[in-house]
Amino acid sequence: MISSVTDEKGDILHYIGIKEDITQEKIATAELLKAKQNAEMANKAKSDFLANMSHEIRTPMNAVIGFSEILAHKIDNEEHKSYLESIQASSKTLLNLINDILDLSKIEAGQMKIQTEPVNLKQIIQDISQIFSLKIQQKNLALVSDIDPNIPNRIIIDELRLRQILLNLIGNAVKFTEEGFIKVIAEKAKTHADGSIKLIIKVQDSGIGIDSKNQQEIFEAFKQQENHNTRKYGGTGLGLSITKRLIEIQGGKIALDSKLGEGSTFSVIFDNLMTSTDQNTDNKIELLKNEEYLFNHETVLIVDDVPSNRFLLRSYLEALNLEILEAENGAEAVEMVRKQKPGIILMDLRMPIMNGLDATKEIKRIPSRKDTPIIAVTASSMHFEDEDIKSSGFDGFLDKPVSRTQILNELTKHIKSKEQKSIYHDDKKEGTIAAGFGVEHKDIIKSNLCESLMNVKNTGNMNDIMKLAEQIKSVGETHKIKAFKQAATALQSASKSFDIESIQEILSPFYRHCV
């Protein structure tokens, strides 16, 4: 009671002091809570902004990349083809920048999800090195891999993120090295009692090096070395920042040892990496394995509010023996599904009237349509991970900009095909690649190209692919096969830009004559 502390002046002051302390503590707690709420609102606003901007940018990018890809297979003029190559290269550069910004934002928001699995480290390093083999050869550099034989065949890690880490580090080494060497070293530094290992991966180069005062800053977003020639080397300053964070969220760390003018060594260190004895896991990415298919006469419903997106998907699919239906929004799609029975649905997510998520739920509630495969095709990748897509009722997911090969691969998971067919099919245009390929050319391919084709399929070497392009061109000229010459030109272009999907598409018609 108050009266019990008012007899002595000191007691009154003591009571007042306690009361003031409690009041100040409450004020501080309220201010802290308000600051936390403001920070959460700001972070949500940033995430929403990035998600919206991603969608708005990816939607037109889908049309730019998609239609330039289609057009590249329909024109013969070399000057016009070079214009298209510039459009495609610039589009992919912009897309990479968007992806980097989204990755950074996901990491900052704690939304980056790690999915570990047994992977073959040696194979991954070989795959990544192969991607840069042509550029390394052009710059007359030496690329050396030194893999500790004591590293287990299978380590447990997120393969996608590991590849992203190595792509960034090796890519930087190639970019900033004009002469000398690039060396990739992997070593098992220690085995712990629980069976886990300490793994160190080093990417060493003899390039321009990094000044000591800049060595910490280069891991910050949008930071590059002082006096760095961005016009010559390009880049946004996001690669190393993302790499550092991808390593850290997997429990690792990155170190740098560099001297200006003497090269750099980036060391990625994982202290407690679990391993697996599973020998059946094959993590090798097949560079050239995709075949094109002619589908049984099936109906595909394309649902998208943007006309150019629907037109692009129709252009990809119309030559594959598929009947195409279109809907402008989710509500229209639901009504169309009630009246007809499409074999598969390609569903955008953001649409007026009814979005793709609600439309999918409605369709799955129709008893006779609940098993119809629905593939999400969206530019809104910020908030939609694979598990979120599946929990919403979707059977698959494609991220815009979507290529013809990606669409084809997804379709083959859900609807049947009856025979292999070149993706360049165009009956109306004489001289197209499909028109030039037939049974009469099988012997020519077998006797002149199959050995080189199988070598490329097994190795995926970019230098071998360039040589194969010259060989295809020569055979085309000798036997007067226009389609061979077109394929050779397209293959050279795809190889220069390391466009793996296009390489797959170009060589698929040849492979079927070699089996």
matplotlib code that plots the C-alpha trace (Angstrom):
import matplotlib.pyplot as plt

x = [0.0, 1.1, 0.6, 3.1, 6.0, 5.0, 6.3, 9.9, 11.0, 13.5, 10.8, 8.7, 11.6, 12.5, 8.9, 8.8, 12.1, 10.8, 7.7, 9.8, 12.0, 8.9, 7.4, 10.6, 10.9, 7.3, 8.1, 11.2, 9.4, 6.6, 9.1, 11.0, 7.8, 6.8, 10.3, 10.0, 6.5, 7.8, 10.8, 8.5, 6.2, 9.1, 10.5, 7.1, 6.7, 10.1, 9.3, 5.9, 7.6, 10.2, 7.6, 5.4, 8.4, 9.5, 6.1, 5.9, 9.4, 9.2, 5.9, 7.3, 10.6, 8.7, 7.6, 11.0, 13.0, 10.3, 9.5, 13.2, 13.8, 11.1, 12.1, 15.7, 14.6, 12.6, 15.1, 18.2, 19.7, 22.9, 22.8, 19.2, 20.3, 23.1, 20.5, 18.4, 21.5, 22.1, 18.5, 18.6, 22.0, 20.8, 17.5, 19.3, 21.6, 18.6, 17.0, 20.1, 20.1, 16.5, 17.2, 20.2, 18.1, 15.3, 17.8, 19.3, 15.9, 14.9, 18.0, 17.5, 13.8, 14.8, 12.8, 15.7, 15.0, 17.8, 17.1, 20.0, 20.6, 23.6, 25.6, 28.8, 31.2, 33.7, 31.0, 29.6, 33.1, 33.5, 30.1, 30.8, 34.3, 32.8, 30.5, 33.5, 35.7, 35.2, 35.8, 38.9, 40.2, 39.5, 41.5, 44.3, 44.1, 44.9, 42.1, 43.2, 41.1, 42.6, 40.1, 41.2, 40.5, 39.6, 36.5, 33.5, 31.6, 28.4, 28.3, 25.0, 24.4, 22.0, 23.2, 21.5, 23.0, 26.5, 26.4, 25.4, 28.3, 30.8, 29.4, 29.9, 33.4, 34.7, 32.9, 34.6, 38.0, 37.5, 36.3, 39.2, 42.0, 43.6, 46.6, 47.8, 45.6, 42.5, 42.6, 39.8, 40.9, 38.7, 40.2, 38.9, 40.6, 39.2, 36.8, 34.8, 33.7, 30.1, 31.3, 30.9, 33.9, 35.5, 35.5, 37.4, 36.9, 39.3, 39.0, 42.4, 43.4, 46.3, 44.1, 44.1, 43.8, 42.0, 43.5, 43.5, 41.3, 38.5, 38.6, 35.7, 33.6, 33.4, 31.1, 28.6, 25.7, 26.3, 29.9, 32.8, 36.5, 37.6, 38.8, 37.2, 36.5, 32.8, 32.6, 35.3, 34.3, 30.6, 28.6, 26.4, 28.3, 25.7, 27.5, 29.9, 27.3, 24.9, 27.6, 28.7, 25.1, 24.4, 27.5, 26.5, 22.9, 24.4, 26.6, 29.8, 32.1, 34.1, 37.7, 39.7, 43.5, 44.5, 47.1, 46.6, 48.1, 48.9, 45.6, 43.1, 42.1, 38.5, 38.1, 34.7, 34.8, 32.1, 33.1, 30.5, 29.3, 27.5, 28.2, 26.3, 27.1, 24.3, 26.0, 22.8, 22.5, 23.7, 23.9, 25.4, 23.4, 23.0, 23.9, 22.3, 19.6, 16.3, 14.2, 11.2, 7.9, 4.7, 1.9, -1.3, -4.1, -4.5, -6.2, -4.1, -5.9, -3.7, -4.9, -3.3, -4.7, -1.8, -2.5, 1.2, 1.8, -1.0, 0.3, 3.8, 2.6, 0.4, 3.4, 5.5, 2.8, 0.8, 3.2, 3.0, -0.4, -2.1, -5.5, -5.1, -7.8, -7.4, -8.9, -8.2, -8.8, -9.5, -13.3, -13.3, -11.0, -13.3, -16.3, -14.3, -13.2, -16.8, -17.9, -14.8, -12.1, -8.6, -5.8, -3.6, -3.9, -1.1, -2.3, -1.0, -1.3, -1.9, -5.1, -8.1, -11.6, -10.2, -6.5, -4.8, -4.7, -8.5, -9.2, -7.1, -8.9, -12.3, -11.2, -9.9, -13.3, -15.0, -15.1, -14.6, -11.7, -9.8, -7.1, -6.5, -2.8, -2.5, 0.9, 1.5, 3.2, 4.1, 6.4, 5.6, 8.4, 9.2, 6.5, 6.0, 8.4, 7.8, 6.1, 3.8, 2.7, 2.0, 0.0, -2.2, -3.2, -0.8, 0.9, 3.9, 5.5, 7.2, 8.9, 8.6, 10.3, 9.7, 11.5, 10.1, 12.2, 10.9, 7.3, 8.0, 9.7, 6.8, 4.2, 6.0, 5.6, 1.8, 0.6, 1.7, 3.6, 3.5, 6.7, 9.8, 9.7, 11.9, 10.8, 11.6, 8.7, 6.9, 5.2, 4.4, 7.9, 10.2, 13.7, 13.2, 15.2, 12.2, 11.5, 15.1, 15.2, 13.9, 14.6, 16.6, 19.2, 19.6, 22.5, 24.2, 24.0, 25.1, 28.1, 29.3, 28.1, 27.1, 30.6, 31.0, 27.4, 27.8, 31.1, 29.4, 26.5, 28.9, 31.3, 29.2, 32.4, 31.7, 34.8, 33.6, 30.2, 31.8, 33.7, 30.5, 28.8, 31.5, 31.2, 27.4, 27.8, 30.4, 28.1, 25.2, 27.2, 28.5, 25.1, 23.2, 21.0, 19.8, 18.5, 22.0, 23.5, 20.7, 21.3, 25.1, 24.6, 22.1, 24.4, 27.4, 25.3, 24.0, 27.5, 28.9, 26.3, 26.4, 22.7, 22.3, 18.6, 19.0, 21.9, 19.6, 16.9, 19.2, 20.9, 17.8, 16.8, 20.3, 20.5, 17.4, 19.2, 22.2, 20.4]
y = [0.0, 3.6, 4.6, 2.0, 3.8, 7.5, 7.6, 8.1, 10.5, 8.1, 5.4, 7.8, 8.6, 4.9, 4.1, 6.9, 5.7, 2.2, 3.5, 5.6, 2.6, 0.5, 3.3, 3.7, 0.0, -0.1, 2.8, 1.2, -2.1, -0.4, 1.5, -1.7, -3.5, -0.6, -0.6, -4.3, -3.9, -1.1, -3.2, -6.2, -3.9, -2.4, -5.9, -7.1, -4.0, -4.6, -8.3, -7.3, -4.7, -7.2, -9.8, -7.3, -6.0, -9.5, -10.3, -7.1, -7.5, -11.3, -11.0, -8.9, -10.8, -14.0, -12.6, -11.1, -14.3, -16.7, -15.0, -14.3, -18.0, -18.9, -16.3, -17.5, -20.9, -19.3, -16.9, -17.5, -14.1, -14.1, -10.4, -10.7, -13.7, -11.7, -9.1, -11.8, -13.2, -9.7, -9.5, -13.0, -12.3, -9.0, -10.5, -13.3, -10.7, -8.8, -12.0, -13.0, -9.7, -10.1, -13.6, -12.3, -9.6, -12.0, -14.5, -11.8, -10.7, -14.3, -14.8, -11.5, -12.4, -15.9, -17.4, -19.2, -22.9, -25.5, -29.0, -31.4, -34.6, -36.9, -35.4, -36.2, -33.3, -34.4, -34.6, -31.1, -29.5, -31.2, -29.9, -26.4, -26.4, -27.7, -24.7, -22.3, -24.5, -22.5, -19.2, -20.5, -21.8, -18.5, -16.7, -19.3, -20.1, -23.3, -24.9, -27.4, -29.5, -31.1, -33.3, -35.2, -38.9, -39.3, -37.2, -39.6, -40.2, -38.7, -35.6, -34.3, -30.7, -28.6, -29.4, -26.4, -23.9, -25.6, -25.3, -21.6, -21.0, -22.6, -20.9, -17.6, -18.3, -20.0, -17.4, -14.6, -16.3, -16.6, -13.0, -11.4, -13.6, -12.6, -15.0, -17.9, -20.4, -21.2, -24.0, -25.7, -27.6, -29.8, -31.5, -33.4, -31.6, -33.7, -36.6, -36.1, -38.8, -38.7, -39.4, -35.9, -34.2, -30.8, -30.0, -27.1, -26.1, -23.5, -21.5, -20.0, -17.8, -15.7, -12.8, -9.1, -9.7, -7.6, -4.8, -5.5, -2.5, -3.9, -7.5, -7.3, -4.8, -7.1, -9.4, -6.6, -6.2, -4.0, -3.4, -4.0, -3.3, 0.3, 1.5, -1.7, -1.3, -2.2, -1.4, -4.0, -6.7, -6.0, -7.4, -5.9, -6.6, -9.2, -12.4, -12.6, -11.3, -14.0, -16.6, -15.7, -15.9, -19.2, -20.6, -19.3, -20.5, -24.0, -23.7, -22.8, -19.8, -18.2, -16.8, -14.7, -14.6, -12.1, -9.6, -6.9, -8.0, -11.5, -13.3, -14.5, -17.7, -18.0, -20.8, -22.3, -24.2, -26.6, -27.9, -30.6, -32.0, -35.3, -38.0, -40.9, -44.4, -44.4, -45.2, -45.1, -41.4, -39.9, -36.1, -35.7, -33.2, -34.6, -31.8, -33.3, -35.8, -34.1, -35.7, -34.0, -35.8, -35.8, -36.2, -38.2, -35.8, -34.2, -30.9, -28.3, -25.4, -22.2, -19.8, -16.4, -12.8, -11.6, -12.3, -12.4, -15.1, -17.2, -16.7, -17.7, -20.9, -21.7, -21.1, -23.6, -26.3, -26.0, -28.3, -31.1, -32.6, -30.8, -29.1, -25.7, -24.0, -20.5, -18.7, -15.2, -15.7, -18.3, -18.0, -18.5, -21.5, -23.2, -22.8, -24.2, -27.2, -27.9, -28.1, -29.8, -32.1, -30.8, -33.3, -30.7, -27.1, -24.4, -21.9, -18.4, -17.3, -13.6, -12.8, -10.6, -11.9, -15.2, -16.0, -19.2, -20.5, -20.2, -21.5, -24.6, -25.3, -25.0, -27.3, -29.9, -29.9, -31.1, -34.9, -35.8, -33.2, -33.7, -35.7, -33.3, -32.1, -28.4, -26.7, -23.3, -21.1, -17.9, -14.9, -14.7, -16.9, -14.9, -16.4, -19.8, -22.7, -26.2, -27.4, -24.4, -25.1, -28.7, -27.9, -25.6, -28.4, -27.9, -30.9, -28.9, -25.5, -23.5, -20.2, -17.4, -16.8, -20.4, -22.0, -24.5, -27.2, -26.6, -26.8, -30.0, -31.7, -30.8, -32.1, -35.4, -36.0, -35.8, -36.7, -39.5, -39.1, -41.5, -40.8, -38.7, -35.5, -32.5, -29.3, -27.3, -28.8, -26.6, -28.3, -25.1, -23.8, -25.7, -26.0, -25.9, -28.3, -30.7, -30.7, -31.5, -34.5, -37.8, -41.5, -40.7, -38.8, -41.5, -43.2, -39.8, -39.0, -42.5, -42.6, -39.0, -37.7, -40.4, -40.9, -37.2, -36.9, -39.7, -38.2, -34.9, -36.6, -38.4, -35.5, -32.3, -30.5, -27.1, -27.3, -30.6, -29.1, -26.2, -28.8, -30.8, -27.7, -27.3, -31.0, -30.8, -27.7, -29.5, -32.6, -30.3, -28.5, -31.8, -33.4, -30.1, -30.5, -27.0, -28.2, -29.4, -26.0, -24.2, -26.6, -25.9, -22.1, -22.4, -24.8, -22.4, -19.5, -21.5, -22.8, -19.2, -18.2, -21.5, -21.9, -25.5, -25.7, -24.6, -27.1, -29.8, -28.8, -28.5, -31.9, -33.9, -34.6, -36.0, -38.3, -40.3, -41.5, -42.8, -45.3]
z = [0.0, -0.6, 3.0, 4.1, 2.3, 3.1, 6.7, 5.7, 2.9, 1.7, 1.3, -0.7, -3.1, -3.3, -4.3, -6.9, -8.3, -8.8, -10.4, -12.8, -13.7, -14.4, -16.5, -18.5, -19.0, -20.4, -22.7, -24.0, -24.5, -26.4, -28.6, -29.3, -30.2, -32.5, -34.1, -34.7, -36.3, -38.5, -39.6, -40.4, -42.4, -44.2, -45.0, -46.2, -48.3, -49.9, -50.6, -52.1, -54.2, -55.5, -56.1, -58.1, -60.0, -60.8, -62.2, -64.2, -65.7, -66.3, -68.2, -71.2, -70.9, -71.5, -74.9, -75.8, -75.1, -76.4, -79.7, -80.5, -79.9, -82.4, -84.9, -84.8, -86.2, -89.0, -90.7, -92.8, -93.1, -91.1, -90.3, -89.0, -86.9, -85.3, -84.3, -82.7, -80.9, -79.4, -78.2, -76.7, -75.0, -73.5, -72.4, -70.5, -68.9, -67.6, -66.5, -64.6, -62.8, -61.8, -60.5, -58.5, -56.9, -56.0, -54.5, -52.4, -51.2, -50.4, -48.3, -46.5, -45.8, -44.6, -47.5, -49.2, -48.6, -48.6, -50.0, -49.3, -51.1, -51.9, -54.7, -56.5, -55.9, -58.6, -61.2, -60.3, -60.6, -64.0, -65.1, -64.0, -65.5, -68.8, -69.0, -69.1, -71.3, -74.5, -72.9, -71.2, -74.5, -76.2, -73.5, -73.7, -70.0, -68.2, -66.1, -63.6, -61.2, -58.1, -56.3, -53.2, -53.8, -50.1, -50.5, -50.3, -53.6, -52.1, -49.9, -48.4, -49.6, -51.7, -55.2, -56.9, -54.5, -54.6, -58.4, -58.0, -55.7, -58.0, -61.1, -59.4, -58.2, -61.3, -63.5, -61.7, -62.0, -65.8, -66.1, -64.2, -65.5, -68.8, -68.8, -66.7, -64.9, -63.0, -60.5, -58.6, -55.5, -53.3, -50.2, -47.2, -44.3, -41.4, -40.6, -37.4, -35.0, -36.3, -39.8, -41.1, -42.8, -43.1, -46.8, -48.4, -52.0, -53.4, -56.6, -57.4, -60.3, -61.6, -62.4, -61.5, -57.8, -55.1, -53.0, -49.3, -48.5, -50.8, -49.8, -47.3, -49.3, -52.3, -50.4, -49.8, -52.2, -55.3, -54.2, -56.6, -56.3, -56.3, -59.7, -61.2, -64.9, -65.0, -68.7, -69.4, -66.9, -66.4, -63.5, -60.8, -57.6, -56.5, -57.3, -54.3, -51.9, -52.9, -52.9, -49.3, -48.0, -49.8, -48.1, -44.7, -44.7, -45.3, -42.3, -44.2, -44.5, -47.3, -47.1, -49.5, -50.0, -52.7, -53.7, -56.3, -59.6, -58.3, -58.4, -55.8, -53.9, -52.6, -50.1, -49.3, -46.0, -44.7, -41.2, -40.7, -44.0, -43.8, -46.4, -48.0, -49.1, -51.7, -54.9, -57.0, -57.0, -60.3, -60.1, -63.6, -65.6, -69.1, -71.5, -74.6, -73.8, -74.7, -77.5, -79.1, -79.3, -81.3, -78.8, -79.1, -80.1, -76.7, -75.7, -73.8, -72.1, -71.8, -69.2, -69.1, -69.2, -71.4, -75.1, -76.0, -73.4, -74.8, -78.3, -77.3, -75.7, -78.7, -81.0, -79.0, -79.0, -82.3, -84.3, -81.7, -82.6, -79.8, -79.8, -78.1, -76.0, -74.4, -71.5, -70.3, -66.6, -63.9, -64.0, -67.8, -67.4, -64.8, -67.1, -70.1, -68.0, -67.0, -70.7, -72.1, -70.8, -71.5, -71.0, -69.3, -68.2, -68.3, -65.6, -64.9, -61.3, -61.4, -63.4, -62.9, -61.9, -60.6, -60.1, -60.9, -57.3, -56.9, -60.4, -59.7, -56.4, -58.2, -61.0, -58.5, -56.8, -60.0, -59.5, -63.2, -63.5, -60.2, -61.9, -64.8, -64.6, -63.9, -64.4, -62.9, -65.5, -63.7, -63.4, -59.6, -58.4, -55.3, -53.1, -54.8, -54.0, -55.2, -52.1, -52.1, -55.6, -54.8, -51.7, -53.8, -56.1, -59.0, -60.5, -61.8, -62.0, -64.8, -64.1, -66.8, -69.0, -70.1, -73.1, -75.6, -74.1, -70.6, -71.8, -73.7, -70.8, -68.5, -71.0, -71.3, -67.6, -67.8, -71.4, -73.7, -76.9, -79.9, -81.8, -81.8, -83.8, -84.4, -82.6, -85.8, -87.6, -90.1, -93.0, -94.8, -95.1, -97.4, -96.3, -92.6, -90.4, -90.0, -93.7, -94.4, -92.1, -93.2, -93.6, -96.8, -94.6, -92.0, -93.9, -94.4, -90.7, -89.7, -91.9, -91.4, -88.1, -85.5, -84.1, -83.4, -82.2, -79.6, -78.5, -77.8, -76.1, -73.7, -73.0, -73.5, -74.4, -75.9, -78.1, -79.5, -80.1, -82.1, -84.2, -84.7, -86.0, -88.6, -89.5, -89.9, -92.1, -94.3, -94.7, -95.5, -98.2, -99.7, -99.9, -100.6, -97.5, -96.4, -93.1, -92.1, -92.8, -90.9, -87.9, -88.0, -88.0, -85.1, -83.2, -83.5, -82.2, -79.2, -78.4, -78.3, -75.8, -73.8, -74.5, -73.4, -74.1, -77.7, -78.2, -77.0, -79.4, -82.4, -82.0, -81.0, -84.6, -85.3, -82.3, -83.3, -86.5, -84.5, -82.3]

ax = plt.figure().add_subplot(projection="3d")
ax.plot(x, y, z, "-o")
ax.set_aspect("equal")
plt.show()
